[in-house]
Amino acid sequence: MNLDHLRIRPLTREEFDIAVEWAANEGWNPGLHDADVFWKTDPEGYVGAELDGELVATGSIVSYDGNYGFTGFFIVRPDLRGQGIGTKLWYYRRDHLKSRLSPDASIGMDGVFDMQDWYAKGGFTFSHRNLRLEGIGKAAPGQPQVISLSEVPFEKVLAYDTTHFGCSRGNFLKEWISMPDAFAAGFVEDENLKGYGMIRSCREGHKIGPLFADNPAVAEFLFDQLSARVEGEPLWLDIPENNPDAIALANRHGMSEVFGCARMYFGNTPDLPWQNIYGITTFELG
């Protein structure tokens, strides 16, 4: 294979749907409306490798207003793996994303464990493991119903989210918490937002993400209310292993680990309140 003929270029919206379909084939189980939200977040944040007129690999290089970057959707067509396409695309993505960010901005990624050493050679430093836990939706205990996040002023939601994500992602957040086939819930006390979470429908079952909360009791309440909306159906939660309370929550609900990724950073590791992060938003965009 002559990699000199490999052309790396931006994806079109239609080609991004191909990337999402490839992700589904890899077992990543995308949300039903993830593609629309991801694309609107950063239409320039998706690239592909083309060989002889055919798309052969994809990857994301999403910038959050130049303040933080995240890479994902790194997929080489199965019949062409092991021939250097991935290496060329991966380094292109890293360097091009750096050029889209401010000089002191960091880049995050969730990479499969088997590739962790390879990513480290590219300058990424391991932070912790994010684990995908699987369970079944269950009826909530006798508690008052959680409020819809739409009842909370967006400015409060954005401020709370920024604290837990590490930078403002207003464009993404507006689309994410209002997507179809999903429900975003808030926990408000004394007019202050103390936690929020969201559940969305996926190709199979449902995913909760994010799940941010000031303490374990709020996280438990939100999880119970979200889980109850899909009683009897499969659901998944991606938890940071460096939050023992998140692990304890998953264990209480009989969830089991089915997949995981290494959270790694290029540049400075963000100082996030992991003790209040019970579920990350996505493996694809952070």
N, C-alpha and C positions, 0 to 999 in steps of 0.2 A: 504493500500500500504506500502510495506517495503522499505523505502528509503535506507536501508543498501545495497540493491542490485543495487542501482543507480551507474552507472559508468560514470565518466566525463573524456573525452579524446579528443585529437585533431580530427578535421574533416578531411576526405579525400577530394580531389578536387571534386569528384562526390557528396559527401554529402553536400558540400558547395552549390552546385546547388539546393539541397533540401531546404537549408536555404533560398536561394533567392526566390524559389518558394513559400515557406511559407510567406515570406515578401510580395510577390505579392498578396497572398490570404488575407493578412491583409489590403490590399489597399494601400501599400506603393509605388506601381508603379515604380519598379526598371528600370534603364536604360537598354537598350538591351545588352550592353556589360559591364555593371558594374561588373559582377561577375569575368570576366577575369582580369580586372584592380585591383579589390580589392584583389584577390588571389595573384597576382604577387607582390603587395605591401608588404605583410607579410604572407607567406604560413603557418607560425606557429601561426597566429593570430585568428584562428577560432576553437572553441571547441563545443562539443555537449554532451548531457546527454543521456546515453543509459540504457534502462531498458528491461531486458529479451530479449536482442538481437535486440531491436528496438530503433531507434533514436526518442527521445521524446521531446528534447529541444535543442536550439542552441544559440550561442552568440559569439560575436567577442571580441578579446583582442589585438587589433592592436598596435604595437609599432613602432614609427617612430625613428628608430636607437637608442632606449633607452632614447631619450630626451623628449618624450611626448607620452602619450597613449590615445587611444579612444576606448570606448566600444559601441557596437550596436548589431543589429541583435538578440536582446533578445526576443526569441519566444519559448513558451511552446505549444506543440500540444494542440489544443482546448479541446479535450475530456479528458485531464489530468490536466487541470488547477485547482488551488485551493487546491492542495494536497501536497505542499511543494517542488515540483521539482524546481520551479523557484527560490525560496529562496536559496536552496542549490547551484544551478548553479550560481546565481548572486554573492554570496559571494566568491565562488571559482574564478570566473572571476576577481573580484576586486583584490583579494589577489595574484592570479597568474600573473596578469598584473603588479602589483607593483613589483613583483620579476624580471620582465623582463626590468624594467626601472632603470635609475640612481636614487639615493636616493632623490634628490630634484626635480625630474620630476613630473608633475601633470598629472592627467587623466581627460579627458573630456567625456561628454555624452550628448545626446539629448534625454530626456525621456518624455513620455506622461504626461500631466499635472496631471492626476488623481493619478499618482504614485509618484509625487514629494515629498510628505512627507515621503514616504517609502524609497526613495533613500536617503533622508536627514539622516535617521536613520543609513544608511550605511556610513556616513561621507562625502557625497557630498553636496556642498554648491551651492545654486542658484545664477546664474549670471544674466540671462535675458531670455526672450522668443524669440524663433525663429519661425516665422510664415510662413506657406506655403500659397502663394497667387496664385490664378488662373486667367488666362486671355486668350486672343485670339491673335495670331500673326497678326500684322498689317504692312502694307507697311510703309517703312521709309520715313520721310520727304526728300526733295531734298537736300541731303548731299553727300559728296564724300564717296565712298565705304570704309569700314573699311579694314584694312590689316589683312591677316592671321597671327596668332601668330607664325606660322612656319617661317615667314620672320624675326622674332626677334631672336637674338642670345639666345640660351637656358640659358646661364649664367645670362643674364639680366632678363629673365622670372623667373628663380629660385630665384634670389635675391628679386625681387618684391613680389613673392608669399610668401617667407619666412617672409618678413616684416608683411604680412597680416595674415598668418596662425600661426605664432609664433615659428616655427621651420622649418628646412629644410626637405622637403619631395620629394627629387629629383626622387627617383625611382617611386613613385606614379605619380608625375607630368608628367614625360616623357610619361608614358602610357596613362594618362588621357587626355592630350591635343592632342593626336594623335589617339584616338580610332576611329573606324569606325562609320558612321552614326552620326557624330558630327562635330562641327565647333568651333574653338577657335579663338577669335579676339583680336587684340591689338590696343591700341591707343598710337602712338609715336609722340612726339613733341621734336624738337631739339635733336634728337637721343636718347631721354630718354623715357622709357616706363612709361606712365602716368595712365595706366589702362589696364585690360584685363578681358575678360569674355568668357564663353563657353556655347553652347547649344548642347544638345544631345537628341537622340530619345529614348523614353521609351516605356514600354508596351502600354501605352496610351499617345499620344501627345508627348510633349517635356519638358525638364527642362533646365533652365538656372542656371549654377552654376559651378564655383564661378562667382561673379561679383565684382571685386575690382577696385576702381577708386580714383584718387586724389581729385576729386571734383564732385559736382552734374552734371555739364555740361558733363564731360567725361562719367560718369555713364549713363546719358541719351542717349548720342551718341551710346555707346556700346549696350545698351538695344534695342534701335531702330533698329540697324543693325542686331542684333541677332533675334529679333522678326520678322523682315521682311523676314527672311529666311524660316519661317514657317507660312506665311500669311494665315489666315483663320483657322488655326489649334490650338488646345488647348496647352497652355504652362503654366508652373509653375515656380515660383521664391521663394526661401526660404530666407526671409529677417530677419536680427536681429532687434528686436523691439527697441533696444537702439540706433538705428540710425534714427533720424527723417527724414533725407533726403531720406532714403530708403523707408520709409512709404509714403513720398510725391511722390516719383517716381511711386510707385505702384498705388497710388490713381490717378495720372494723366493718367495712362493707364487703368483705370477702372477695376483693379484687385480686387478680393474679397478673404477674408480669408476662407480657407477650412480645415485647420489643423494646429497644432502647437506643439512645444515641448519646455520643459524647458532645457536650457543649464545650466549644472551643472558641478562642478569641484571637484575632490578629490585632496587635496593639494592646492598649491598656484593657485590663479586665474591668468591666463596669462594677461599681459598688452598689449592688442591688439588695433590697431587703428580702433575701431568700426565705427567711423565717415566716414571711407573710405571703409567699407565693406557693399556692397549693396545686396549681395547674398552669403550665405555660399556655400561650395562645395556640401556636402551631409549631411543628418542626420545620415548616417551609419558610416562614417569615419571622420567626422568633416568638 
